[in-house]
Amino acid sequence: MSPTAIVLIVVGLALIVAGYLRTRGPYARLRALRAQDANVARYEAWRGGVRDDSRTGASVAMAVLQRQVRVGAGIGLIGIAAIATGLFMR
């Protein structure tokens, strides 16, 4: 293996770890907010009330968290691409 390939593999591993660490927290909070939102929807349906679908603070927070998860996943995918490039390099 060439030194460039080794550097690409190491950088790729670092990017995967960074993407995972960056995604882990927002994804857990996003799942909790979605579960809470589903619980509120079930309660509103049980109560027979009409649920207001306007923008709330929780919906804005979910949108921000989704963007953070996408960015972290993108960093991880770039890391996977760097590793693949390093492995296929001659």
N, C-alpha and C positions, 0 to 999 in steps of 0.2 A: 504494500500500500504506500502511496505517496504521502508526503507530509501534508499536502493540501487536503487529501481525502480524510486523513485523521483529524485535521482541524475542523473540517465540515461535520464530521460525526460528533465531535466533542461539542461544537457550537449547537448542533441539532439537539443533542441531549439536554444541553442547558436551556434551550428554548422550550423544549417539551416540559421540563420541570417548572420553568417560569410561567408558562401558560397554565399548567395545572394549578400552581399556587395562586395565580391571579383569578382563576375561574372558580375555585373551590368555595370561597366565602360567598360571593354573589349568587352562585347557583343554590346554595343551601338556603339563603334568605329568600330567593325567588320561589323555591318550592314551598317554603313556609307561608309566604304571602298568597300563593295560589291556593293552598289548602285552606287558608283562612277565608279567602274569597269564595271558594266553593261551599264552605260551611255557612257563610252568610246567605248565599243563594239558596241553599237548601232550607234555611230557616225562613227566608222570605216566601219561598214556595209553600212551605208548611203553614205559615201564617195567613197566606192568601193575599198578601200585599203585592203591589206592582213594584218591581225593582227598578230604581232609577239607574239608567245606563250612562249617566253623564260622567265626565272625567273627575276622578277623585285623587287624593294624594297617594293612595295605594296603587292606583293604576299608573300614575306617573312614576312611582318608585319601581313598579314592575317593568316598565319600559326602560328605565335607566339600568336596572339589573340585567335585563335581557341583552342590552348593548354591551355591558361589561363582560357577560358570559361569551358573547360572540367574539369580542376582541381577544379574550384569553384563549378561546378555541382556535382562533386564527393564528395566534402565536404558536400554539402547539402544532398546528398543521404546517406552518413554515418550518418548524423544527423537524418534522417528519420528512418534508421535502429535502431539507439539508442533509439528513442522514441518508436518504435514498440516493441523492446526488453523490455523496461521499462514497457510498458502497459501489455505485456503478462507474465511478471514475477510474481511469487507468493511469 
